[in-house]
Amino acid sequence: MRIPMILAAVALTTATISAPAFAGRPEMPQARIGYADLDLGNARDVAKLQHRVAIALESVCGSYAGADPVEANDIAKCRNAAAAKAQPMVAMLIEHERGVALAQR
């Protein structure tokens, strides 16, 4: 089973989602989520960021397509754990963007 963890944002334009490697596998699967092109003060762009997070979760945790019930359970646990860790980061980014927008008024 993969238990995901979120790494700190590499820069204010990229967030990273990753999961620990399987035993004996040195590399750690991860996905970078770009958002420099988004205005996180705009609800439509926030939805785009959430969609990118969902794509990253599938990339890191795997797809349900063709998964047997045990694999599907592991994928669900991985995605749920990763999403629980990603959402505070997303919320922080949105709040940061709103603060920047307010400061510019």
Phi, psi and omega in degrees: 000139178263128175251117186280160172215152180259129174271156178300151178301135180291320176210175180286008177245357183216134172247155183234133173246134179215163177230143178302149181290155172295157178304132178084356178253113187288329185275151180253117178300138177205160178225134176264138182244109179279144176214012180298334181274001184255147172258099186285005169272355182253127183301323180296319179288328174297318177297322177297319178297317178299321178295318178297322177297316179299319178295319179295321178299318178294320180297318183279318188264342180107168182256149176285341182300119178079003181281139174282172184302322179293314178297318179299322178295316178297319179297315180299316179298317179298311182296318180297316180294317180294318179296320178298327178276331182283325186300319176298325178294316178298315179299319178297318179297318180296314179297321177299314181297319178296320178297319177297316181297318178295320181294333182276350181286000000 
